[in-house]
Amino acid sequence: MTVPATWHQGRTAYGGFSAALALDEAQRVGGGEMPPLRSAQISMIAPLFGNVEVSAQVVRRGRNATWVEARIVGEMGLGLTASFVFMGPIESALAVDRQAMPEDVIAPGEASTLSRERGAVFLRNNFEVRFARPKMPERVPEMCWWVRLDDRAGLDPMVELLLCADALPPGAMSILGPSVPVSTMQWHVNALTARPETRDGWWLLRSTGDYAHAGCSSQTMALWNGQGESVAAGMQSIALFG
């Protein structure tokens, strides 16, 4: 396929778009009886633009879990690898949710809108964005937005989730500023629900920089639906060029 220019982020495809392509192919080769996605490990290796080829293969199919590897090759060679784990529910006495939505979140209908002219190319063309928390008096490595796809008709719920989950800039960007180039190297995502759903298409995203030194930043990520329910948790390793 050809990556549309409307999904670009700098000189490559937006990471959520590439991850969603890989997941879509993984689900296809896995077949119709695949259990839901529970975890993804994605390596962003090289820029992806223009013509790309997406492939996937089932690595192991157990009694309750299936592992699928996916690759995207572009004009510069291998650009992305992904390892997906699909797993059905297992009966368990343990139930824990320590990923609470921030208490000061502003509802989408009351939140200020990010101007389309200010966002990256993929944001301007595909997302509506609103600032989800009051502006903090001090500069901290954290961002929190409401995001909603302009067109989500017909999308698989998990594909939509990955497509949206990387829409935030790294938390460190709130300190560095938008002019500093950044690049995601690794992205780990855990799906916390078998079928993600939300109200009116809105997802709440938060990225928090936990560490930055010598051009490398580690950040945690969280995603909730419009009802305040935990939907996904993640971590990224990010290169900072400034």
C-alpha positions in Angstrom: 0.0 0.0 0.0 1.0 3.7 -0.1 1.1 5.7 3.1 -1.1 8.7 2.6 0.7 12.1 3.1 -2.2 13.0 5.4 -0.9 10.5 8.0 2.7 11.8 8.0 4.5 12.8 11.2 7.7 14.6 10.1 9.5 12.4 7.6 7.7 9.2 8.5 4.2 7.8 9.0 2.6 8.6 12.4 3.5 5.7 14.7 -0.1 4.9 15.6 -0.9 4.6 11.9 2.0 2.2 11.3 1.1 0.2 14.5 -2.6 0.0 13.4 -1.5 -1.3 9.9 0.6 -4.1 11.6 -2.3 -5.0 13.9 -4.8 -5.2 11.1 -2.5 -7.6 9.2 -1.9 -9.7 12.3 -5.6 -10.1 12.9 -6.1 -11.1 9.3 -3.5 -13.8 9.3 -4.7 -15.0 12.7 -8.1 -15.8 11.4 -11.6 -15.3 12.5 -11.3 -17.2 15.8 -8.6 -15.0 17.2 -9.0 -14.0 20.9 -8.7 -10.3 21.7 -5.4 -8.4 21.7 -3.9 -8.0 25.1 -0.3 -6.8 24.5 1.8 -5.3 21.8 5.6 -4.6 21.5 6.4 -2.3 18.6 9.8 -1.3 17.4 10.1 1.9 15.2 13.2 1.1 13.2 13.3 3.4 10.2 11.1 6.0 8.5 8.0 4.7 6.7 6.6 6.7 3.8 5.5 6.1 0.2 5.1 2.5 -0.8 5.2 0.0 2.1 4.6 -3.8 2.4 2.9 -5.2 5.5 3.3 -8.8 6.4 2.5 -11.0 9.5 2.8 -14.6 10.6 1.5 -16.7 13.5 4.4 -17.7 15.7 2.5 -19.9 18.2 -1.1 -20.8 18.8 -1.7 -22.1 22.3 -4.8 -23.3 24.0 -5.7 -19.7 25.1 -3.2 -17.4 23.6 -1.8 -16.7 20.1 1.5 -14.8 19.3 1.8 -13.0 15.9 4.8 -11.2 14.5 4.3 -8.4 12.0 6.7 -6.4 9.8 6.4 -3.3 7.7 9.1 -2.7 5.0 9.4 0.6 3.2 11.6 2.4 0.8 14.4 2.5 3.4 14.1 -1.2 4.3 12.7 -2.7 7.4 10.8 0.1 9.2 8.7 -1.5 11.9 8.4 -4.9 13.7 5.6 -5.8 16.1 4.9 -8.7 18.4 1.2 -9.1 19.3 -0.3 -11.4 22.0 -3.9 -12.3 21.7 -5.5 -14.0 24.7 -8.9 -15.0 25.9 -10.2 -14.4 29.4 -9.1 -16.7 32.2 -11.0 -17.1 35.5 -9.1 -15.3 38.3 -9.8 -14.1 41.8 -7.6 -11.1 41.4 -9.0 -7.8 40.3 -6.8 -4.6 40.5 -7.1 -1.2 38.8 -4.5 1.3 40.0 -4.8 3.4 36.9 -7.3 6.0 37.9 -8.3 8.9 35.7 -6.9 12.3 36.9 -9.4 14.0 39.2 -9.1 17.4 37.5 -9.9 16.2 34.0 -12.1 18.7 32.0 -15.0 17.1 30.1 -14.6 17.1 26.3 -17.6 19.4 25.9 -16.0 22.0 28.1 -12.3 21.6 27.1 -10.4 24.1 24.9 -9.6 22.9 21.4 -6.1 22.5 19.9 -6.0 24.5 16.7 -5.7 22.3 13.6 -3.0 24.6 12.3 -0.8 23.9 15.4 -0.9 20.2 15.2 1.3 17.7 13.3 0.2 16.8 9.8 -1.5 13.6 11.0 -3.4 15.5 13.7 -4.5 18.3 11.4 -6.0 15.8 8.9 -7.4 13.1 11.1 -8.1 14.1 14.7 -10.0 16.5 16.9 -7.9 17.4 20.0 -8.9 19.1 23.2 -6.8 20.0 26.3 -8.0 17.7 29.1 -6.5 19.3 32.2 -6.0 22.8 33.5 -2.7 24.4 32.7 -0.1 23.7 35.4 1.8 26.6 37.0 5.1 24.7 36.8 6.6 23.0 33.8 6.3 19.2 34.2 7.0 16.5 31.6 3.4 15.5 31.1 0.6 15.9 28.6 -3.0 15.0 28.8 -5.4 15.4 25.8 -8.8 14.2 24.6 -8.5 12.9 21.1 -11.2 11.8 18.6 -10.8 10.4 15.1 -12.6 12.4 12.4 -13.6 9.2 10.6 -13.8 5.9 12.6 -16.6 4.2 10.7 -16.0 0.5 10.1 -12.8 0.3 12.1 -12.1 -2.7 14.3 -12.1 -1.4 18.0 -8.6 -2.5 18.7 -7.2 -1.0 15.5 -8.9 2.3 16.4 -7.3 2.0 19.9 -3.8 1.7 18.5 -4.5 4.4 15.9 -5.4 6.8 18.6 -3.1 5.7 21.5 0.1 7.4 20.1 -1.5 10.7 19.2 0.1 12.6 22.2 3.5 14.2 21.9 6.0 12.8 24.4 5.6 14.2 27.9 9.1 15.7 27.8 8.0 18.0 24.9 6.1 20.1 27.4 9.5 21.2 28.7 11.6 21.0 25.6 9.1 22.7 23.2 7.8 21.7 19.8 11.0 22.6 17.8 13.1 19.8 19.3 13.1 16.7 17.1 12.0 13.4 18.8 11.7 9.8 17.7 10.0 6.8 19.3 12.2 3.7 19.4 10.1 1.2 21.3 6.4 1.2 22.3 4.8 -1.3 24.6 1.0 -1.3 24.9 -1.2 -3.5 27.2 -4.9 -3.6 26.3 -6.9 -3.6 29.6 -10.2 -4.5 28.0 -11.1 -7.1 25.4 -13.3 -4.7 23.4 -12.5 -1.0 23.8 -15.6 1.3 23.7 -16.1 5.0 24.5 -18.7 7.7 24.5 -18.9 9.9 21.3 -15.5 8.7 20.1 -13.4 10.5 22.7 -10.4 8.9 24.3 -8.3 10.5 27.1 -4.6 10.1 26.7 -1.8 10.9 29.1 2.0 10.7 28.6 4.3 11.2 31.6 8.1 11.5 31.2 9.7 9.5 34.0 13.4 9.9 33.0 15.5 11.8 30.5 19.2 11.8 30.1 21.8 11.9 27.3 19.1 12.2 24.6 17.0 9.2 25.8 13.6 9.6 27.6 11.4 6.9 29.2 7.7 7.7 29.6 4.6 5.9 30.8 1.3 6.2 29.0 -2.3 5.7 29.9 -5.6 5.8 28.1 -9.2 6.0 29.4 -12.5 6.0 27.6 -15.1 8.8 28.0 -16.7 7.0 30.9 -13.4 7.1 32.9 -12.6 3.4 32.5 -9.0 2.2 32.1 -8.5 1.0 28.5 -4.8 0.8 27.9 -1.4 1.3 29.6 2.0 1.6 27.9 5.6 2.7 28.0 7.8 4.3 25.3 11.5 4.8 24.8 12.1 8.1 23.0 15.2 9.6 21.4 15.5 13.4 22.0 17.6 15.3 19.5 18.1 18.4 21.6 
